[in-house]
Amino acid sequence: MSSVINVKIDPKVKAEAKKVASELGLSLSTLINGYLRQLIKSKTVYLSLHEEPSPYLIEAIRQSEKEIKEGKGKTFGNVEEAIRYLNKL
């Protein structure tokens, strides 16, 4: 026996999700059912944007790596060290 859930969703999101599901050989209903079962088991919500970094972010990372190699950057062994450093500024 099945139950019906009515969900309001952006039509573009639905179309894209349906396309991805189809590419995986699944129906959108099967994917949602699987997701809900995973939610019940793990009691955890998993979200991933899985997007490529922007050109700005890539350049910022490159610049940061360059500065670290040149000894201009500051690295920390853990979060607490970083927070202590920032609090001293």
C-alpha positions in Angstrom: 0.0 0.0 0.0 1.3 3.5 -0.8 0.6 6.9 0.6 0.6 10.2 -1.3 2.5 13.3 -0.2 1.7 16.6 -1.8 4.7 18.9 -2.0 4.9 22.4 -3.5 8.2 22.6 -5.5 9.6 24.9 -8.1 8.7 23.5 -11.5 12.3 23.9 -12.7 13.7 22.0 -9.7 11.2 19.2 -10.3 12.1 19.0 -14.0 15.9 18.9 -13.2 15.4 16.3 -10.4 13.3 14.2 -12.7 15.9 14.3 -15.4 18.7 13.3 -12.9 16.5 10.5 -11.6 15.9 9.3 -15.1 19.6 9.4 -15.9 20.2 7.2 -12.9 17.5 4.8 -14.1 15.1 5.7 -11.3 11.8 7.5 -10.9 11.5 10.6 -8.9 9.2 8.8 -6.5 11.8 6.0 -6.0 14.5 8.6 -5.2 12.2 10.5 -2.7 11.2 7.2 -1.1 14.9 6.2 -0.7 15.8 9.6 0.7 13.0 9.4 3.3 14.1 5.9 4.3 17.7 7.2 4.7 16.3 10.1 6.8 14.5 7.7 9.1 17.6 5.4 9.6 20.2 8.1 10.1 18.0 10.9 11.5 20.4 13.2 9.5 19.8 15.5 6.6 22.4 15.3 3.9 22.6 18.1 1.4 25.3 18.7 -1.2 25.5 21.4 -3.8 28.2 19.6 -5.7 29.1 22.8 -7.6 32.3 23.7 -9.1 34.2 26.5 -7.3 33.9 29.9 -8.9 36.9 31.4 -10.7 37.1 34.0 -7.9 37.4 31.2 -5.3 40.0 29.3 -7.4 42.1 32.4 -7.7 41.8 33.1 -3.9 43.0 29.6 -3.1 45.9 29.9 -5.5 46.9 33.2 -4.0 46.7 31.8 -0.5 48.8 28.8 -1.4 51.4 31.1 -3.0 51.6 33.3 0.1 51.9 30.2 2.4 54.9 28.9 0.2 56.5 32.4 0.4 56.2 32.3 4.2 53.7 35.2 4.2 50.7 33.1 5.3 49.7 31.9 8.7 48.8 28.3 9.3 47.3 26.6 12.4 47.3 23.1 13.8 43.7 23.3 14.9 40.7 25.6 15.2 41.5 26.7 18.8 45.0 28.0 17.7 43.3 30.0 14.9 40.7 31.5 17.3 43.4 32.5 19.8 45.4 34.2 17.1 42.4 36.1 15.8 41.4 37.2 19.4 44.9 38.7 19.8 44.6 40.9 16.7 
